[in-house]
């Protein structure tokens, strides 16, 4: 019986195409996750609602990110549903706010809901409820993009592993080589190496490092790597950046 839980976070840049969401990318991710589903119960934390909404509205989308998120939220989960349908895996959407997690009663309820969904063989697609909470939208302007949310979710549900996926292979040093291990003591150096920003989600590498360290301190093994990489190798620490 599967009892290990893996939380996988995808940033906007990993899901975006030339015009909205890239269904081919999402299908490829679903296939990778299918390969892991025999060993783990999977939770996905997915950005991309704003990207999808801009494409739906057209003309570059609304100047109000909340409007873009509202228009694109359904499209995001439908894209994941279509990708997993090929593998006979059901998924559903859970929208949360940071206050949902922080509140003792609601946080306990969220934990219970996620575990119940997992016990029924369904993969939850979790995203910040941008329409009701502007915290995540504000973080997009300086590099959040659901990294902190993924870490908090992993901690709340006692996950075993956390993958923070992006469009680079991990934290890169001055010579563009992957930094294999990082720790809290390395933060000053990490700030100078913060090199993973994207024009789509603007989720910087620093936010991923902070999220990974936070998860690791709570007992969740955290890994940062490329969304197109072999996830098994990332978990095995053969690829990517990892907390010491």
N, C-alpha and C positions, 0 to 999 in steps of 0.2 A: 504493500500500500504506500502511495506517495505521501510523505509527510513533510518534505522539504519545500520551502516556498522561495520562489525567485521573483523579484520585482525588476522589471525592465522599463527604463525610461527612454523615450524617444523625443528629441527636440524637434522644433519646427524645421530646421535645416535638413534633418534626416528624412522628412516626409514630403518636402516641397519639390515641385517640378517647375517647369517653365510657366505654367498657368494653374496655380492651385496645388492640390495634393497629387502626388505621383503614385498612381495605382500599382505600377510595376514594382516600385520600391517596397510598397506596403505588402504586396504579395510575396516578395522575396523574404521580408522579415517574418511573415506568417509561416513560411516554410521552415525557416530556421527555428522558430519557436515550437513548431510541431515536433521537430527532432528532439527537443528538450522536454516535451510534455510527458514523456514516460518516466522521467526522473523527478520532475518538479511540478508543483502547482504554480501556475503562472499568473502574475498580476502585471498589467501594462499601465504605465503612467504616460499618457500621450499628449503632447502639445499639438498644434496644427489647426485648431478651430479658427483662429484669426486668419491664417493663410487660406483656408478653405472659404471663409466668408468673403474675403477680398475678391476671390475669383467668381463667386456666386453673384455678388453685387455688381462687379464689373467696374471698369474705369479706375482701377487701383484701389477700389473699396472705399469705405467711409473713412473720414478723418477721425471718427470715434471708434477706438478699438473694441469697445463694448458691443457696438453694433456689428462689427465684423465677426466677433466671437459668437454672438447670437445667431447670425445667419449661417455660420459654418459648423456649429456644434453637431448638428444632426448628420451633416455630410461626413464629418470625421469618423463618427462611430459606424456609419454605414460602410465607409471604405474599409474599416477593419472587419466588419461582418462579412463583406463580400470576399475578402482575402482568406478568412478562416473557413468560410463555407466550403471551399475546395478541399479542406482537410477534415470536414465533418466535425468542426469545433464551433461551439456556440460562444458568442461574446455579448456583453451588454455594457451599458454606460453607467458610471457612477460619477456624479458631479459633486465636488466638495469645496468647502472654503477652509481657510486656516483655522477659523474659529470652531468649525466642526471637529477638527482634530484636537484642538486645545481644550475644549470643554470636556469636563470629566464624564458627563452623561452622554453627550453626543459622540465623544471619542470612543467610548466603550461600545456604543451602538454601531458606529462605523466599523470597528474591529469585528463585531459579531456579524454584521452584514457581509463583509468581505469573506470571512471564513465560511459562511453559509453558502455564498456563491461558489467558492472554490470546491466545497464538498459536493456540489451538484455538477461538477465538471465544466463549469462556465468560466471563461476568462473575463475578469472585469477590466474595462477600459476606463481608467480614472483620469480626470482632468479637473483643473481648478474651475469653479463655477464663476467664470469671468463676468457674466451678466449681473450677478449679485454681489461680487466682491472684486474690487479693483486692485487688490494687493498684487496678484500675479501680473496683471497688466502693467502696473507700475514697475515691477521687476524686469519686465521685458525691456524697459528703457535703459537698464543698466546691467543686464546679464542674468536674469533669473531663469526664465523659460522652464519652470516646473522642476528644477533640480532639487530645491529644498523640499518641495512637496513630495517628490519621490522618496527622499530620505526619511521624511516624517511618516509616510505611509509604511515604509519598510520597517521602521522602528515600532510603529503602532501595532502591526500585525505579527511581530516577531519573525520576520523573514530571515532566511538563512543567507541569501545572496542579493546584492543590488548591482545591476548593470546600468551605468549612466552612459548612454550612447550618443555619439555625435558624428561629425563628418571628418574628423581627424583621428589618428591612431592612438591618441592619448596626449598627455602633457609633453610638449617638445622642448628640448634644450636649445641652447644657442646655435647648435649645429644641426638642428632639425631631427635629432635622434629622440626616440621616446624615453622619457624618464620612467623607469620601471617601478620605483617605489617612492612614496612621499609620506611625510608625517606632519604633525602640527608644527614641529620645529622648523619646517621648510617653508612656511607660509610667506616669509619675506622674499625668499628667492622665487617662489611660485608667482607672486605678484608681478615680478619682473619678466616672467616667462609667459604670462597670460596671453595665449596665442590662438585660442580656439573660437574667436567670435565669428558670427555669421551675419550677413545682411538680412536674413530672413527672420530668425528668432532672437538674435542678439544675445544668445545664451553663452556667456564667456566661460573659459576653462576654470577661472577662479571659483565661480559658483559651483561647479562640479566637484572641485577639490574640497571646498567647504562642506558640501553635502556628503561626500564620501567619508570625510573624517568624522563628521557627526554620526553617520550610520555606524562606522567602525567602533566608535567609542561606546555605542549601545549594543555591540555584539553582532552587528550585521557585516559580513564580508563585502566590501565595496570595490568595484572595478570600473575603470573608465576606458572606453575604447571606441572603435569605429563601428557604426551600425551595420556596415557591410562585412565585418569580420566574422570569424568562427566563434560563436558565443561559448561553446564548450572550452575552447582554448583560453578565452578571456577569464572564465571562471577558474580554470586550472592555473591561471597566472602565467601563461606562456605568451600572452600578448597583452598590450595595453599598459595602463598605469594603475597601481594598486597601493592601498594604505599599508604601511609597515605594521 
